Amino acid sequence: MRVLFVNWVDYLDAEGRGGGVSLYQRNLMAARPGDDTVFLASGTSYDLRPGPPRWEQMRHGPDRDRARRFEIVNSGVMAPAHVSFGDPAQVTHPATEAVFFDFVARQGPFDVVHFNNLEGLPAGVLRLGDRFPGTRVVMSLHNYYPFCPQVNLWRQERAHCTDFEGGAACETCLTVRPAPRSVRLAGGLSYRLKCAGLEPGTRVYDGVFRVVMGLGRRGLALLRALRPSPAQAPPVSQAGAYAARRSAMVGAMNAGCDVVLCVSDAVRDIALSYGLEPDLARTCYIGTAQAEIWAQSAPRPLPPGPLRIAYLGYMRRDKGFFFLLDALEAAPDALLGQLHLVVAARRGEEAAMTRLEALRPRLAALDWHDGYTHAGLDGLLGDVDVGLVPPLWADNLPQVAIEMHSRHIPLLCSDRGGAQELAGCDAMVFAAGDGAAFRARLAALVAGEIDMDAYWRCARAPVTMAQHVAELERHYHP
């Protein structure tokens, strides 16, 4: 069976973009070696002089898998999604669609085209079944891009979005609007430097990039200053356009996809609420190499002394980090004194670090790690008693939750997103953003009031890559 995987960024991207989806894509490509599995990226590489879209074999990055890695250059849809927020090209862009179909025709035939993201491509590519009737179209929902141009239903970087108000909420969603010309220039310069053998993170690449982008920004500013300012027309509402975008995206999925794989039941419920056909939607938990650790570990009783609790990930509001700070700051000293907090997250803004450090004298102990690597997870998590997964957004199914769950570390989760599905234990779930409910669960843990044997009896084993690939094969067949 010949399969084409599609994502907006190369899974071997030198800049490490794409987060958990890129890691997942790497695992998939490793699990399906050989020329029967091909990958296509789109939306980040551009020529410095604007030109029409084209496809080509990947000319940059590692030599690994070079023969089966391709990309569309000059896509009409820039990625990731927020840099082309609500652009009509996200729905249809004939030139990009034609190049995509040409790629499928020339590199195929493919039995399956599996989209791990639609970012970087117009939704019109989902019509490929009309041109290639023998090809099955599969789409995985790792985020909410088809329903939300900001991708994660997170409004103005501060609140979960439950009502886009007929598109009106989208008009004021982004706190910063990227400049399309600057984004395209950055993509073009990066593509040119990488094709010349220079990699991000090296002195030459970073130096050239910084100088050229600085000159480009100054040049654009000068042009704007020299041009006469046109009379400012009153703003026209784009709410209808955002509403039409969502409707068109859902319509394209319903009409073009043979199956839509949702990475958790929470994602499937959200997709159905926005109009995805129930017969298309299937919950399909992703596989991970971390799942192999499940068989090598076992549940441990919680200690009588200070409880070691761990937050891993990012110092971001949507991930619940600032909620965690708020909730712990408001906790009584008697509770904090029974907690040993471990935070593994890249250094955030100075105010966040100051707040974190201010908790130290009230806690039994505080360990902060400036990020973490997968290679260091065993050492980092070896003594952790409880993992904290407190997202405020509907986090589809965080990789960090799977990483801790695979080591038989129980998870204290918010009720938003898919992490709670790993154990299905209501006693370890609190309402997202509810500090009092979170502290009540912590107090119950410290007091030994939660039945951890029951927690593990209900827990589902994480999915290995071998199991996941086998499940994909079942979805790949009609």
N, C-alpha and C positions, 0 to 999 in steps of 0.2 A: 504494500500500500504506500503510495507516494503522497506526502503531506507537505503543504506550505504553511509555515507559521508566519504571522504578521504582527509587528509591534512598532511603535513610533521610533524607538531607539535601538541600536545594535546591542545585543545581549553581551557583547564583549567591549562595550563602549569604554574608551580610555578615561572618560570623565566620571564614570560610575553612575550615570543617570538611569532612571527607571525604577529604582528602589527594588521592592520585593518582586515585582513582575519580571524585571530583568534577571534576578536570581532564579526565579521559576523557569524562565525561558532558557537559561543556561542549562538547568537540570534536564529540561525536556530534550534539548539538542544532544546532550550527553547520553540520554537514555535511548535515543534513536540515532545511532551513528550510521554513517553511510550516505550515499547520494540520493536515497529515497526520502530524505528530509531536507527541506530548503527553508531559508529564512529571508524575509524582506522587511527592511526598515523604511520609514518615510517621514519627512517633516522637519529634519534638522540640518540637512546638507544643502547648500545653495552655491551657485556661481556668484562671483563678485559682480559680474555684469549680468543683470537679470536676463534669463533665458527661459525657454519652454521646459516643461518637465521632461525628464528622461530617466530610464533605469540603467543600472550598471552593476557589475560585480563590485563588491566592497573593495575600495582602493586604499583603505587606511585601517589602523588598528592592528591587532595581533595577526600573525599568519595562520593561526589556528582556525580551522573550518573555512578558510578563505574561499574555497571552491563552491561552498553552498551558502554564502552570505552575500546578499544583494541589498541595494537601496534605491529608492527613487530620489533623484536630485531635482531641486526646484519644484517640489510639490506645491500645489496651490493652497495647501492647508499647513500652516506652520504648527509645530509641536514643541513642547507639550501644550495642552489645551488652552491654558490661560493666556498664552501669547497670541492666540487667534480667537479670543473670547467672543463667541457668538457670531463669528464671521460667516456669512451665507455660504462660503465655500466649504464649510464643514458639512453642509447638506449635499451640495452638488458643485462639482468643478469639472466640466467635460474634458479638459485637456489632461488633468491628472487621472481621471477615470480611464481615458483612452490608453494612457501609458501603463496603468495597472493591468488592464485587460491584455495589452500587448505582452507584458511580462508573463502573465499566466499562459498565454498562447504559445510563446516561444520557449519558456522553460518547463512547461507542462508536457503531457497532461498530468494534472493532480487529481487524486481521488478525493482529497479533502483540502480545503483552505480554512485554516483555523486562525481567527483574529483574536489575539490576546489584548488588543486595544484597537480602537478605531481612530484614535488621535493621529494626526498627520495625514489622514486620508479623508476624502468626502464619503458620506454615507452611501452615495450612489454606487460605490464598488460592491455593495452587498447584492447588487443585481447580477453578479457574475453567473449565477445559476441559469439565467436566461441565455447567456452566450455559451456556457459550458454545462450543458444539462447533466453530464455525468459526474459533476463535481459537487461534493457535499459541503455546505457552508456552515461552519461552526463558529460561534462567538463566545468568549469567556467574559463575564462581567467581574473584573477585578476592581472596578470603580463605577461611578455613576455618570460617566461622560455622556451617554446618550440622553440622559434626562436633565443634566446640569452642566452648563458650559464652563463652570468653575471646577467640575469633576467630582467634588466630594460633598456636595450639599452642605457647604459650610459658608455661611453668609457673613460678608464683611470681616472675615478672619476672627469672628467672635461668637457665633451662635449657629446651632443646627438649624437648617432650613427645612421647614415642613410645609410651607406654602409660598410658591413663587409669585403669588398674586397676579396670575394671568400673564406673567413675564415682567411685571413692573418691578419686582424685587431684584431681578437680574440687572436692571439698569444702574443700580447703586451698589452692586455686590462687591466689585473689585475695589480695594482701597488704593491700589496703584495700577494704572493701565500701562502695559508695556507699549513702546513705540514700535510698530511693525517694521519700519525701515531700519531701525537700529537692530532689531532682532534678526532680520534677514542679513544685514551686514555682518553681524556676529557669526551667524551660521555660515556665511560665505567665507569669511576670513578663517574660521576654525577648520572648515572643510579643506581649504587651500593649503593651510599649514600642515594639516595631518597627511594630506596626500603627498606633501613634500618630505614626509618622514619625521616631522616634528610632533611631539606628543604633549598634550596638556600636562602641566605640572613641571615641565622642564624650563630652565632659565630662558632659553631662546624663545620658545613658544610663548610663554607668559609675557616676556618683555615685548615681543613684536605685537602680540594681541593688545596689550595695554596701550602701547603708543598709537597703533592704527585706530583703535576704537576711540581713543581720546581725540585724535585728529578728525575722525568721522563725526563725532558729536559736535565738535566746534564748528566744522564745516556746515552741518545742518543748521546749527544755531545762527550762523552768519547768513545763510540763504534766507532763513525766516526773517531776519532783521532787515535784509535788503529788499525783500518783497513787500509791496504795499499790503497792509492788513485789510482784508475784505470786510465789508460790513457784517457784523455778527447777526445771523438769522436766529430767531427764537428756537430753542431746542425742540426737536420733534421726538415724541415718545417712540421708543423701539420695543415697547412691551409686546406688541403684536408679533414682532419678528422673533422674539425669544419664545413665545408661545408656539409659533409656527415651527420653530426649530425642534422643540421637544416633540411635537406631533409628527413631524417628518422623520425624525430619528426613530421613534417607536414604530412608525409605519414601515420604514425601511427594514427594521429588524423582523417585524412580523411577516413581511412579504418575502424577504430574501434569505433568512436564516432557516436552516433545517433543525437546528437545536441551539439553545442559548444556555451555557453552563454558568450557574451562579455559584460563587465560591463559599456561600453559606446560606442557610435558610433565611437569615435576616436580609441578605441581598435579594434573594428570590421574592420575598414578601414586598420589598420596596419596588422591584421591577414590575411585579404584577399590579401594584397600586398605580403605576404610571401607564398601564395599558398593554404591557407585554402579554401575549397570548399564553395562557396557562399550559397548553399542550407543548409549547416550545421550551418552557423553562424547566431546567433540571438542576437540583443542587448537586454540585460536584466538588467536594473538598480537595484542595490541591495537595499534591504529594511534595514531600521534602526529604532531603537526606537526613535531616535531624530526627526523623521518625525512627530511624534505626536504633536510636538510643533508648527508646521505650522498653525494648526487651532486655536491655542491659541495666536498667534502673528499677527501683521499686519505691512505693510510698514510704515516707518516714513519719513517725509520730512527731507532733509539734512539741517543742521543748518547753520545760516548765519555766525557764528563765526568759530573758528578752527574746522577742520574736524578730527574726531577721527577715525583713520585707524588702523587695527589690522592684525598682522602676527602671526599665531599659527602653531606650529609644531616642526621642528627641525632646528638647526643651521647647515644646510648642503648645499653644493653647488648645488646638484641636485634639492633640493626643492626651490632654488632661493633665499636663505637667503643672500648669499654674493652678488648676483646680486642686491638685495634690498639695501644693504649697499652702493654698488658702485653708484647706481642710485640716492640715496638720498644725498650722499656726493657731487655729481656733480650738485645738484639742486640749484637754486638761493635762497638766504636767504628769499626773498619775498614770495616764495612758501613754504619753510620749516616753516616759521613763522605762516603759516595757517594750520599746521598739528600737531595733537596730536597722536603720534605713540605709539601703544601698541604692545609689543612683549611678547608672552607666549611660551618660548622654554627653554629647559634645558640649563644650562650654557655651553657655548662652549669654544673653546680655548681662551687663554688670549688675543690674538691679536684681535679676534672678539669682545670680551667684551669691549676692549679699543676703538675700532672703533665705537661701538654702543654708548658708553658713550660720545664720542667726538661729537656726533650729538645733545646731549641734549641742549646746549646753543643756537643752531640754530633753534630748534623745538619749537612749542608752548608749548609742554610738551612731556615727555617720561616716559612710565611705562614699566618696565621689570618684568616678572613673571618667576620664575625658573620652567618652565613646568606648566601643568595644569591637572586637572582631569575632567571627565565627570560630576561629581557631582557639580563642581564649575563653569561650563560653563555659567550658567545663570548670575551669579554675574560678571564673567569676561567680558561677551559680552553685558551686559545690556545697556551700553551707547555707544557701537561701532556703527559708522555710515557706514563704508565700510570695507569689508574684503579683504585682499590681498592674492592672490593665484598665485604666480609668477614662477611656476616650469620651469626648463630648460630641464628636461627629460619629456617624454611622460607619465606623471602621469595619471594612468588609470581613476580613479575618486576619488580624495582624500576625506577621511572621514571628514577632517576638513572643506572642502568646503560644504559638506552636512550639517554639524553641524551649520555653519553660515547661509547658505541658509534657513534652516528650521526655523530660527528665523527672517526671512525677512530682513537679512542683505545683501545688494547688494555686489556682488563680482567683484573686478577688477582682471582679469585673464590674464595669458599669453595664447597664442594660441596653446599651446602644452598640450595634454591630454584632459580629459573629463570634467573638471570643467566648462568650458565655455558653456557646453550643458545645464546646469541647468537653465540658463536664455536665452541663445541664442541672446544676445544683443551685436552687433558688437561694439557699442560705449564704451563698458566696457571690450574690449579685446585689447591687444597689442602684438606685435611680441615678442616671447620669446627671452630674452637676449638683447632687444633693450631698453637701458636706456632712450633715448630721447623720444621714443614712450610712455614709461611708465610715464615719467614726463609730457608729453602732456596730457595724460588721467587724471592725478592728477590735473593739472591746470584747465582742463575743469570741473572737479568735484567741485573744490573750487569756480570757477566762476559761478556755477549753469547752465552750458551749456548742461548738459546731461539730457535728458527727463526721469526721474525716473519712471513716470507713465507708459511710454512705456516699460521700463525695466520690470516692474512687470506684465504688460499685457502679455508679451511673456514668462514669467517664468513658468516652469513646477513645479507642486507640488511634493515634495519629496515622495518617495515610503515608505509606512509603512511596517512593517514586515508582517502584515496580508495580505496586497495586494501582497507583494512579494512571500509569500508562496503560495498564490492562483495562481500566475503566474507560479511558479515552477511546481505546479501540472499539469498545462496545458502542460508544456514541458515534463513532466514525462510520459504522455500518448502518444502513437504513433499517 
